[in-house]
Amino acid sequence: MAGFADETAGRIDDARRLAAVRTVYGRLRRGEREALAQCVWSGLDYAQAAQALGIPVGTARSRLSRARARLRELAAMTTRTASPPPPPPARSGGGCRARRC
């Protein structure tokens, strides 16, 4: 049963990450989105992507680098703000009953 729970938790984490990527993808600049789409999703190398986009190879590399960095940054921010706050720490020694909360 533990394997099923771990697998389910992993899938939930993956779904959250994917949702964060989808959310922030639209926030990238057009050139960054294009470079990311060509290199990551279409599987082109830098030279092929540069040719497809009509830009120098160095520009394709820098756009892809910026896009990846921005995605990491925005996804981390989105994940942090979407997560519920952690529960308060547990109290020892009787908790609230001893103080009549």
MINU-248798 format. One record per atom (N, C-alpha, C): residue in three letters; x, y, z; residue number from 0. Coordinates in Angstrom, 2 decimals, m for minus. Example, Ala and Ser with C-alpha at 12.3 -4.5 7.8 and 13.67 -1.06 7.14 Angstrom:
BEGIN
<pt r="Ala" c1="13.19" c2="m5.69" c3="7.80" k="0"/>
<pt r="Ala" c1="12.30" c2="m4.50" c3="7.80" k="0"/>
<pt r="Ala" c1="13.20" c2="m3.30" c3="7.80" k="0"/>
<pt r="Ser" c1="12.85" c2="m2.25" c3="7.08" k="1"/>
<pt r="Ser" c1="13.67" c2="m1.06" c3="7.14" k="1"/>
<pt r="Ser" c1="12.90" c2="0.03" c3="7.87" k="1"/>
***
This chain:
BEGIN
<pt r="Met" c1="0.82" c2="m1.20" c3="0.00" k="0"/>
<pt r="Met" c1="0.00" c2="0.00" c3="0.00" k="0"/>
<pt r="Met" c1="0.86" c2="1.26" c3="0.00" k="0"/>
<pt r="Ala" c1="2.03" c2="1.17" c3="0.66" k="1"/>
<pt r="Ala" c1="2.90" c2="2.35" c3="0.71" k="1"/>
<pt r="Ala" c1="3.37" c2="2.74" c3="m0.68" k="1"/>
<pt r="Gly" c1="3.63" c2="1.75" c3="m1.56" k="2"/>
<pt r="Gly" c1="4.06" c2="2.06" c3="m2.92" k="2"/>
<pt r="Gly" c1="3.01" c2="2.84" c3="m3.68" k="2"/>
<pt r="Phe" c1="1.74" c2="2.46" c3="m3.49" k="3"/>
<pt r="Phe" c1="0.64" c2="3.16" c3="m4.15" k="3"/>
<pt r="Phe" c1="0.55" c2="4.60" c3="m3.66" k="3"/>
<pt r="Ala" c1="0.69" c2="4.79" c3="m2.35" k="4"/>
<pt r="Ala" c1="0.62" c2="6.14" c3="m1.78" k="4"/>
<pt r="Ala" c1="1.77" c2="7.00" c3="m2.28" k="4"/>
<pt r="Asp" c1="2.97" c2="6.42" c3="m2.35" k="5"/>
<pt r="Asp" c1="4.13" c2="7.17" c3="m2.85" k="5"/>
<pt r="Asp" c1="3.94" c2="7.54" c3="m4.32" k="5"/>
<pt r="Glu" c1="3.42" c2="6.60" c3="m5.10" k="6"/>
<pt r="Glu" c1="3.19" c2="6.87" c3="m6.52" k="6"/>
<pt r="Glu" c1="2.14" c2="7.96" c3="m6.71" k="6"/>
<pt r="Thr" c1="1.08" c2="7.90" c3="m5.93" k="7"/>
<pt r="Thr" c1="0.02" c2="8.91" c3="m6.00" k="7"/>
<pt r="Thr" c1="0.56" c2="10.28" c3="m5.61" k="7"/>
<pt r="Ala" c1="1.35" c2="10.33" c3="m4.54" k="8"/>
<pt r="Ala" c1="1.93" c2="11.60" c3="m4.10" k="8"/>
<pt r="Ala" c1="2.85" c2="12.16" c3="m5.18" k="8"/>
<pt r="Gly" c1="3.62" c2="11.28" c3="m5.81" k="9"/>
<pt r="Gly" c1="4.50" c2="11.72" c3="m6.90" k="9"/>
<pt r="Gly" c1="3.72" c2="12.28" c3="m8.07" k="9"/>
<pt r="Arg" c1="2.61" c2="11.65" c3="m8.39" k="10"/>
<pt r="Arg" c1="1.79" c2="12.15" c3="m9.50" k="10"/>
<pt r="Arg" c1="1.17" c2="13.50" c3="m9.17" k="10"/>
<pt r="Ile" c1="0.77" c2="13.68" c3="m7.93" k="11"/>
<pt r="Ile" c1="0.21" c2="14.96" c3="m7.51" k="11"/>
<pt r="Ile" c1="1.28" c2="16.05" c3="m7.61" k="11"/>
<pt r="Asp" c1="2.50" c2="15.74" c3="m7.16" k="12"/>
<pt r="Asp" c1="3.60" c2="16.70" c3="m7.28" k="12"/>
<pt r="Asp" c1="3.87" c2="17.04" c3="m8.74" k="12"/>
<pt r="Asp" c1="3.88" c2="16.01" c3="m9.60" k="13"/>
<pt r="Asp" c1="4.10" c2="16.23" c3="m11.03" k="13"/>
<pt r="Asp" c1="3.01" c2="17.12" c3="m11.62" k="13"/>
<pt r="Ala" c1="1.77" c2="16.87" c3="m11.23" k="14"/>
<pt r="Ala" c1="0.66" c2="17.67" c3="m11.74" k="14"/>
<pt r="Ala" c1="0.78" c2="19.12" c3="m11.30" k="14"/>
<pt r="Arg" c1="1.22" c2="19.33" c3="m10.06" k="15"/>
<pt r="Arg" c1="1.41" c2="20.70" c3="m9.57" k="15"/>
<pt r="Arg" c1="2.52" c2="21.41" c3="m10.35" k="15"/>
<pt r="Arg" c1="3.61" c2="20.69" c3="m10.59" k="16"/>
<pt r="Arg" c1="4.71" c2="21.29" c3="m11.36" k="16"/>
<pt r="Arg" c1="4.28" c2="21.64" c3="m12.77" k="16"/>
<pt r="Leu" c1="3.55" c2="20.74" c3="m13.41" k="17"/>
<pt r="Leu" c1="3.07" c2="20.98" c3="m14.76" k="17"/>
<pt r="Leu" c1="2.12" c2="22.17" c3="m14.80" k="17"/>
<pt r="Ala" c1="1.24" c2="22.26" c3="m13.82" k="18"/>
<pt r="Ala" c1="0.33" c2="23.41" c3="m13.75" k="18"/>
<pt r="Ala" c1="1.11" c2="24.70" c3="m13.58" k="18"/>
<pt r="Ala" c1="2.17" c2="24.67" c3="m12.77" k="19"/>
<pt r="Ala" c1="2.99" c2="25.86" c3="m12.57" k="19"/>
<pt r="Ala" c1="3.68" c2="26.25" c3="m13.87" k="19"/>
<pt r="Val" c1="4.17" c2="25.27" c3="m14.62" k="20"/>
<pt r="Val" c1="4.83" c2="25.57" c3="m15.90" k="20"/>
<pt r="Val" c1="3.83" c2="26.17" c3="m16.87" k="20"/>
<pt r="Arg" c1="2.64" c2="25.59" c3="m16.93" k="21"/>
<pt r="Arg" c1="1.61" c2="26.14" c3="m17.83" k="21"/>
<pt r="Arg" c1="1.25" c2="27.57" c3="m17.45" k="21"/>
<pt r="Thr" c1="1.18" c2="27.82" c3="m16.17" k="22"/>
<pt r="Thr" c1="0.82" c2="29.16" c3="m15.70" k="22"/>
<pt r="Thr" c1="1.87" c2="30.18" c3="m16.10" k="22"/>
<pt r="Val" c1="3.13" c2="29.82" c3="m15.94" k="23"/>
<pt r="Val" c1="4.19" c2="30.81" c3="m16.17" k="23"/>
<pt r="Val" c1="4.67" c2="30.85" c3="m17.61" k="23"/>
<pt r="Tyr" c1="4.37" c2="29.83" c3="m18.41" k="24"/>
<pt r="Tyr" c1="4.80" c2="29.81" c3="m19.81" k="24"/>
<pt r="Tyr" c1="4.34" c2="31.07" c3="m20.55" k="24"/>
<pt r="Gly" c1="3.12" c2="31.47" c3="m20.30" k="25"/>
<pt r="Gly" c1="2.59" c2="32.66" c3="m20.95" k="25"/>
<pt r="Gly" c1="3.25" c2="33.96" c3="m20.51" k="25"/>
<pt r="Arg" c1="3.96" c2="33.92" c3="m19.39" k="26"/>
<pt r="Arg" c1="4.65" c2="35.11" c3="m18.90" k="26"/>
<pt r="Arg" c1="6.01" c2="35.32" c3="m19.54" k="26"/>
<pt r="Leu" c1="6.49" c2="34.32" c3="m20.28" k="27"/>
<pt r="Leu" c1="7.78" c2="34.47" c3="m20.95" k="27"/>
<pt r="Leu" c1="7.64" c2="35.43" c3="m22.12" k="27"/>
<pt r="Arg" c1="8.74" c2="36.04" c3="m22.49" k="28"/>
<pt r="Arg" c1="8.75" c2="36.88" c3="m23.69" k="28"/>
<pt r="Arg" c1="8.55" c2="35.99" c3="m24.91" k="28"/>
<pt r="Arg" c1="8.05" c2="36.56" c3="m25.96" k="29"/>
<pt r="Arg" c1="7.76" c2="35.80" c3="m27.18" k="29"/>
<pt r="Arg" c1="8.98" c2="35.03" c3="m27.67" k="29"/>
<pt r="Gly" c1="10.12" c2="35.68" c3="m27.75" k="30"/>
<pt r="Gly" c1="11.34" c2="35.02" c3="m28.23" k="30"/>
<pt r="Gly" c1="11.77" c2="33.87" c3="m27.34" k="30"/>
<pt r="Glu" c1="11.57" c2="34.03" c3="m26.05" k="31"/>
<pt r="Glu" c1="11.90" c2="32.96" c3="m25.10" k="31"/>
<pt r="Glu" c1="10.95" c2="31.77" c3="m25.28" k="31"/>
<pt r="Arg" c1="9.67" c2="32.06" c3="m25.46" k="32"/>
<pt r="Arg" c1="8.69" c2="30.99" c3="m25.69" k="32"/>
<pt r="Arg" c1="9.01" c2="30.23" c3="m26.97" k="32"/>
<pt r="Glu" c1="9.37" c2="30.97" c3="m28.02" k="33"/>
<pt r="Glu" c1="9.68" c2="30.34" c3="m29.30" k="33"/>
<pt r="Glu" c1="10.91" c2="29.45" c3="m29.19" k="33"/>
<pt r="Ala" c1="11.96" c2="29.94" c3="m28.55" k="34"/>
<pt r="Ala" c1="13.18" c2="29.15" c3="m28.40" k="34"/>
<pt r="Ala" c1="12.90" c2="27.91" c3="m27.56" k="34"/>
<pt r="Leu" c1="12.14" c2="28.06" c3="m26.49" k="35"/>
<pt r="Leu" c1="11.79" c2="26.93" c3="m25.64" k="35"/>
<pt r="Leu" c1="10.99" c2="25.90" c3="m26.43" k="35"/>
<pt r="Ala" c1="10.03" c2="26.35" c3="m27.19" k="36"/>
<pt r="Ala" c1="9.20" c2="25.44" c3="m27.97" k="36"/>
<pt r="Ala" c1="10.04" c2="24.68" c3="m29.00" k="36"/>
<pt r="Gln" c1="10.94" c2="25.36" c3="m29.67" k="37"/>
<pt r="Gln" c1="11.76" c2="24.72" c3="m30.71" k="37"/>
<pt r="Gln" c1="12.73" c2="23.71" c3="m30.12" k="37"/>
<pt r="Cys" c1="13.41" c2="24.08" c3="m29.04" k="38"/>
<pt r="Cys" c1="14.46" c2="23.23" c3="m28.48" k="38"/>
<pt r="Cys" c1="13.93" c2="22.14" c3="m27.56" k="38"/>
<pt r="Val" c1="12.98" c2="22.48" c3="m26.73" k="39"/>
<pt r="Val" c1="12.50" c2="21.52" c3="m25.73" k="39"/>
<pt r="Val" c1="11.39" c2="20.65" c3="m26.30" k="39"/>
<pt r="Trp" c1="10.36" c2="21.26" c3="m26.82" k="40"/>
<pt r="Trp" c1="9.20" c2="20.48" c3="m27.26" k="40"/>
<pt r="Trp" c1="9.36" c2="19.91" c3="m28.66" k="40"/>
<pt r="Ser" c1="10.03" c2="20.63" c3="m29.56" k="41"/>
<pt r="Ser" c1="10.22" c2="20.11" c3="m30.91" k="41"/>
<pt r="Ser" c1="11.48" c2="19.27" c3="m31.03" k="41"/>
<pt r="Gly" c1="12.35" c2="19.36" c3="m30.04" k="42"/>
<pt r="Gly" c1="13.56" c2="18.54" c3="m30.04" k="42"/>
<pt r="Gly" c1="14.66" c2="19.01" c3="m30.98" k="42"/>
<pt r="Leu" c1="14.61" c2="20.26" c3="m31.40" k="43"/>
<pt r="Leu" c1="15.65" c2="20.77" c3="m32.28" k="43"/>
<pt r="Leu" c1="16.89" c2="21.15" c3="m31.47" k="43"/>
<pt r="Asp" c1="18.06" c2="21.05" c3="m32.10" k="44"/>
<pt r="Asp" c1="19.26" c2="21.54" c3="m31.43" k="44"/>
<pt r="Asp" c1="19.33" c2="23.06" c3="m31.64" k="44"/>
<pt r="Tyr" c1="20.35" c2="23.68" c3="m31.04" k="45"/>
<pt r="Tyr" c1="20.45" c2="25.15" c3="m31.11" k="45"/>
<pt r="Tyr" c1="20.50" c2="25.65" c3="m32.55" k="45"/>
<pt r="Ala" c1="21.31" c2="25.00" c3="m33.39" k="46"/>
<pt r="Ala" c1="21.47" c2="25.46" c3="m34.78" k="46"/>
<pt r="Ala" c1="20.16" c2="25.32" c3="m35.55" k="46"/>
<pt r="Gln" c1="19.46" c2="24.22" c3="m35.36" k="47"/>
<pt r="Gln" c1="18.19" c2="24.01" c3="m36.05" k="47"/>
<pt r="Gln" c1="17.14" c2="25.01" c3="m35.57" k="47"/>
<pt r="Ala" c1="17.10" c2="25.24" c3="m34.28" k="48"/>
<pt r="Ala" c1="16.15" c2="26.21" c3="m33.74" k="48"/>
<pt r="Ala" c1="16.46" c2="27.60" c3="m34.25" k="48"/>
<pt r="Ala" c1="17.73" c2="27.96" c3="m34.27" k="49"/>
<pt r="Ala" c1="18.13" c2="29.28" c3="m34.76" k="49"/>
<pt r="Ala" c1="17.71" c2="29.45" c3="m36.22" k="49"/>
<pt r="Gln" c1="17.93" c2="28.41" c3="m37.01" k="50"/>
<pt r="Gln" c1="17.54" c2="28.48" c3="m38.42" k="50"/>
<pt r="Gln" c1="16.02" c2="28.61" c3="m38.56" k="50"/>
<pt r="Ala" c1="15.28" c2="27.84" c3="m37.78" k="51"/>
<pt r="Ala" c1="13.82" c2="27.88" c3="m37.85" k="51"/>
<pt r="Ala" c1="13.29" c2="29.26" c3="m37.44" k="51"/>
<pt r="Leu" c1="13.96" c2="29.88" c3="m36.48" k="52"/>
<pt r="Leu" c1="13.51" c2="31.18" c3="m35.98" k="52"/>
<pt r="Leu" c1="14.12" c2="32.35" c3="m36.75" k="52"/>
<pt r="Gly" c1="15.11" c2="32.07" c3="m37.59" k="53"/>
<pt r="Gly" c1="15.76" c2="33.14" c3="m38.36" k="53"/>
<pt r="Gly" c1="16.62" c2="34.05" c3="m37.50" k="53"/>
<pt r="Ile" c1="17.29" c2="33.45" c3="m36.51" k="54"/>
<pt r="Ile" c1="18.15" c2="34.22" c3="m35.60" k="54"/>
<pt r="Ile" c1="19.51" c2="33.53" c3="m35.49" k="54"/>
<pt r="Pro" c1="20.53" c2="34.24" c3="m35.01" k="55"/>
<pt r="Pro" c1="21.84" c2="33.61" c3="m34.81" k="55"/>
<pt r="Pro" c1="21.78" c2="32.53" c3="m33.73" k="55"/>
<pt r="Val" c1="22.68" c2="31.57" c3="m33.82" k="56"/>
<pt r="Val" c1="22.73" c2="30.47" c3="m32.85" k="56"/>
<pt r="Val" c1="22.92" c2="31.00" c3="m31.43" k="56"/>
<pt r="Gly" c1="23.79" c2="31.98" c3="m31.26" k="57"/>
<pt r="Gly" c1="24.03" c2="32.55" c3="m29.93" k="57"/>
<pt r="Gly" c1="22.77" c2="33.16" c3="m29.33" k="57"/>
<pt r="Thr" c1="21.97" c2="33.77" c3="m30.17" k="58"/>
<pt r="Thr" c1="20.70" c2="34.34" c3="m29.70" k="58"/>
<pt r="Thr" c1="19.74" c2="33.24" c3="m29.27" k="58"/>
<pt r="Ala" c1="19.69" c2="32.16" c3="m30.03" k="59"/>
<pt r="Ala" c1="18.84" c2="31.04" c3="m29.65" k="59"/>
<pt r="Ala" c1="19.28" c2="30.47" c3="m28.31" k="59"/>
<pt r="Arg" c1="20.59" c2="30.31" c3="m28.13" k="60"/>
<pt r="Arg" c1="21.11" c2="29.79" c3="m26.86" k="60"/>
<pt r="Arg" c1="20.75" c2="30.70" c3="m25.68" k="60"/>
<pt r="Ser" c1="20.95" c2="32.00" c3="m25.87" k="61"/>
<pt r="Ser" c1="20.68" c2="32.91" c3="m24.76" k="61"/>
<pt r="Ser" c1="19.19" c2="33.00" c3="m24.45" k="61"/>
<pt r="Arg" c1="18.35" c2="32.97" c3="m25.47" k="62"/>
<pt r="Arg" c1="16.90" c2="33.01" c3="m25.24" k="62"/>
<pt r="Arg" c1="16.45" c2="31.76" c3="m24.49" k="62"/>
<pt r="Leu" c1="16.99" c2="30.61" c3="m24.88" k="63"/>
<pt r="Leu" c1="16.62" c2="29.37" c3="m24.21" k="63"/>
<pt r="Leu" c1="17.11" c2="29.37" c3="m22.77" k="63"/>
<pt r="Ser" c1="18.30" c2="29.87" c3="m22.55" k="64"/>
<pt r="Ser" c1="18.85" c2="29.94" c3="m21.19" k="64"/>
<pt r="Ser" c1="17.99" c2="30.86" c3="m20.32" k="64"/>
<pt r="Arg" c1="17.63" c2="32.02" c3="m20.85" k="65"/>
<pt r="Arg" c1="16.78" c2="32.94" c3="m20.10" k="65"/>
<pt r="Arg" c1="15.40" c2="32.34" c3="m19.84" k="65"/>
<pt r="Ala" c1="14.86" c2="31.65" c3="m20.84" k="66"/>
<pt r="Ala" c1="13.54" c2="31.05" c3="m20.68" k="66"/>
<pt r="Ala" c1="13.56" c2="29.99" c3="m19.59" k="66"/>
<pt r="Arg" c1="14.57" c2="29.15" c3="m19.58" k="67"/>
<pt r="Arg" c1="14.66" c2="28.10" c3="m18.56" k="67"/>
<pt r="Arg" c1="14.81" c2="28.71" c3="m17.17" k="67"/>
<pt r="Ala" c1="15.66" c2="29.71" c3="m17.06" k="68"/>
<pt r="Ala" c1="15.86" c2="30.37" c3="m15.76" k="68"/>
<pt r="Ala" c1="14.58" c2="31.03" c3="m15.28" k="68"/>
<pt r="Arg" c1="13.90" c2="31.71" c3="m16.18" k="69"/>
<pt r="Arg" c1="12.65" c2="32.39" c3="m15.83" k="69"/>
<pt r="Arg" c1="11.56" c2="31.39" c3="m15.45" k="69"/>
<pt r="Leu" c1="11.49" c2="30.28" c3="m16.19" k="70"/>
<pt r="Leu" c1="10.51" c2="29.25" c3="m15.84" k="70"/>
<pt r="Leu" c1="10.76" c2="28.70" c3="m14.45" k="70"/>
<pt r="Arg" c1="12.03" c2="28.42" c3="m14.12" k="71"/>
<pt r="Arg" c1="12.34" c2="27.92" c3="m12.78" k="71"/>
<pt r="Arg" c1="11.93" c2="28.93" c3="m11.72" k="71"/>
<pt r="Glu" c1="12.26" c2="30.19" c3="m11.97" k="72"/>
<pt r="Glu" c1="11.95" c2="31.26" c3="m11.00" k="72"/>
<pt r="Glu" c1="10.44" c2="31.42" c3="m10.82" k="72"/>
<pt r="Leu" c1="9.72" c2="31.52" c3="m11.92" k="73"/>
<pt r="Leu" c1="8.28" c2="31.74" c3="m11.85" k="73"/>
<pt r="Leu" c1="7.55" c2="30.50" c3="m11.32" k="73"/>
<pt r="Ala" c1="8.01" c2="29.32" c3="m11.70" k="74"/>
<pt r="Ala" c1="7.38" c2="28.10" c3="m11.20" k="74"/>
<pt r="Ala" c1="7.57" c2="27.97" c3="m9.70" k="74"/>
<pt r="Ala" c1="8.76" c2="28.33" c3="m9.22" k="75"/>
<pt r="Ala" c1="9.01" c2="28.28" c3="m7.77" k="75"/>
<pt r="Ala" c1="8.11" c2="29.26" c3="m7.04" k="75"/>
<pt r="Met" c1="7.95" c2="30.46" c3="m7.60" k="76"/>
<pt r="Met" c1="7.08" c2="31.45" c3="m6.97" k="76"/>
<pt r="Met" c1="5.63" c2="30.97" c3="m6.98" k="76"/>
<pt r="Thr" c1="5.18" c2="30.41" c3="m8.09" k="77"/>
<pt r="Thr" c1="3.81" c2="29.93" c3="m8.21" k="77"/>
<pt r="Thr" c1="3.55" c2="28.78" c3="m7.26" k="77"/>
<pt r="Thr" c1="4.51" c2="27.86" c3="m7.15" k="78"/>
<pt r="Thr" c1="4.36" c2="26.72" c3="m6.25" k="78"/>
<pt r="Thr" c1="4.31" c2="27.18" c3="m4.81" k="78"/>
<pt r="Arg" c1="5.16" c2="28.14" c3="m4.44" k="79"/>
<pt r="Arg" c1="5.16" c2="28.63" c3="m3.06" k="79"/>
<pt r="Arg" c1="3.86" c2="29.30" c3="m2.71" k="79"/>
<pt r="Thr" c1="3.31" c2="30.10" c3="m3.61" k="80"/>
<pt r="Thr" c1="2.08" c2="30.83" c3="m3.30" k="80"/>
<pt r="Thr" c1="0.86" c2="29.93" c3="m3.36" k="80"/>
<pt r="Ala" c1="0.94" c2="28.82" c3="m4.11" k="81"/>
<pt r="Ala" c1="m0.20" c2="27.91" c3="m4.23" k="81"/>
<pt r="Ala" c1="m0.25" c2="26.90" c3="m3.10" k="81"/>
<pt r="Ser" c1="0.84" c2="26.71" c3="m2.40" k="82"/>
<pt r="Ser" c1="0.88" c2="25.72" c3="m1.32" k="82"/>
<pt r="Ser" c1="0.22" c2="26.28" c3="m0.07" k="82"/>
<pt r="Pro" c1="m0.51" c2="25.44" c3="0.63" k="83"/>
<pt r="Pro" c1="m1.10" c2="25.91" c3="1.88" k="83"/>
<pt r="Pro" c1="m0.01" c2="26.14" c3="2.92" k="83"/>
<pt r="Pro" c1="m0.25" c2="27.02" c3="3.87" k="84"/>
<pt r="Pro" c1="0.76" c2="27.27" c3="4.89" k="84"/>
<pt r="Pro" c1="0.95" c2="26.02" c3="5.74" k="84"/>
<pt r="Pro" c1="2.15" c2="25.82" c3="6.27" k="85"/>
<pt r="Pro" c1="2.37" c2="24.64" c3="7.11" k="85"/>
<pt r="Pro" c1="1.58" c2="24.74" c3="8.41" k="85"/>
<pt r="Pro" c1="1.23" c2="23.60" c3="9.00" k="86"/>
<pt r="Pro" c1="0.49" c2="23.65" c3="10.27" k="86"/>
<pt r="Pro" c1="1.38" c2="24.18" c3="11.37" k="86"/>
<pt r="Pro" c1="0.79" c2="24.74" c3="12.41" k="87"/>
<pt r="Pro" c1="1.60" c2="25.25" c3="13.52" k="87"/>
<pt r="Pro" c1="2.31" c2="24.08" c3="14.20" k="87"/>
<pt r="Pro" c1="3.46" c2="24.35" c3="14.82" k="88"/>
<pt r="Pro" c1="4.18" c2="23.27" c3="15.48" k="88"/>
<pt r="Pro" c1="3.37" c2="22.69" c3="16.64" k="88"/>
<pt r="Ala" c1="3.53" c2="21.38" c3="16.85" k="89"/>
<pt r="Ala" c1="2.83" c2="20.72" c3="17.95" k="89"/>
<pt r="Ala" c1="3.46" c2="21.14" c3="19.26" k="89"/>
<pt r="Arg" c1="2.63" c2="21.28" c3="20.26" k="90"/>
<pt r="Arg" c1="3.12" c2="21.66" c3="21.59" k="90"/>
<pt r="Arg" c1="3.29" c2="20.42" c3="22.44" k="90"/>
<pt r="Ser" c1="4.28" c2="20.43" c3="23.25" k="91"/>
<pt r="Ser" c1="4.49" c2="19.28" c3="24.13" k="91"/>
<pt r="Ser" c1="4.06" c2="19.63" c3="25.54" k="91"/>
<pt r="Gly" c1="3.92" c2="18.62" c3="26.36" k="92"/>
<pt r="Gly" c1="3.62" c2="18.85" c3="27.77" k="92"/>
<pt r="Gly" c1="2.19" c2="19.24" c3="28.05" k="92"/>
<pt r="Gly" c1="1.23" c2="18.63" c3="27.36" k="93"/>
<pt r="Gly" c1="m0.16" c2="18.88" c3="27.72" k="93"/>
<pt r="Gly" c1="m0.89" c2="19.79" c3="26.76" k="93"/>
<pt r="Gly" c1="m0.19" c2="20.54" c3="25.94" k="94"/>
<pt r="Gly" c1="m0.83" c2="21.36" c3="24.93" k="94"/>
<pt r="Gly" c1="m1.80" c2="22.38" c3="25.50" k="94"/>
<pt r="Cys" c1="m2.90" c2="22.59" c3="24.80" k="95"/>
<pt r="Cys" c1="m3.88" c2="23.62" c3="25.18" k="95"/>
<pt r="Cys" c1="m4.64" c2="23.26" c3="26.44" k="95"/>
<pt r="Arg" c1="m4.84" c2="21.99" c3="26.71" k="96"/>
<pt r="Arg" c1="m5.62" c2="21.62" c3="27.90" k="96"/>
<pt r="Arg" c1="m5.02" c2="22.17" c3="29.18" k="96"/>
<pt r="Ala" c1="m3.69" c2="22.21" c3="29.25" k="97"/>
<pt r="Ala" c1="m3.04" c2="22.69" c3="30.46" k="97"/>
<pt r="Ala" c1="m3.27" c2="24.20" c3="30.64" k="97"/>
<pt r="Arg" c1="m3.50" c2="24.92" c3="29.54" k="98"/>
<pt r="Arg" c1="m3.67" c2="26.38" c3="29.61" k="98"/>
<pt r="Arg" c1="m5.10" c2="26.81" c3="29.39" k="98"/>
<pt r="Arg" c1="m6.00" c2="25.90" c3="29.22" k="99"/>
<pt r="Arg" c1="m7.42" c2="26.18" c3="28.97" k="99"/>
<pt r="Arg" c1="m7.63" c2="27.12" c3="27.80" k="99"/>
<pt r="Cys" c1="m7.19" c2="26.71" c3="26.63" k="100"/>
<pt r="Cys" c1="m7.32" c2="27.53" c3="25.42" k="100"/>
<pt r="Cys" c1="m8.75" c2="27.64" c3="24.97" k="100"/>
***
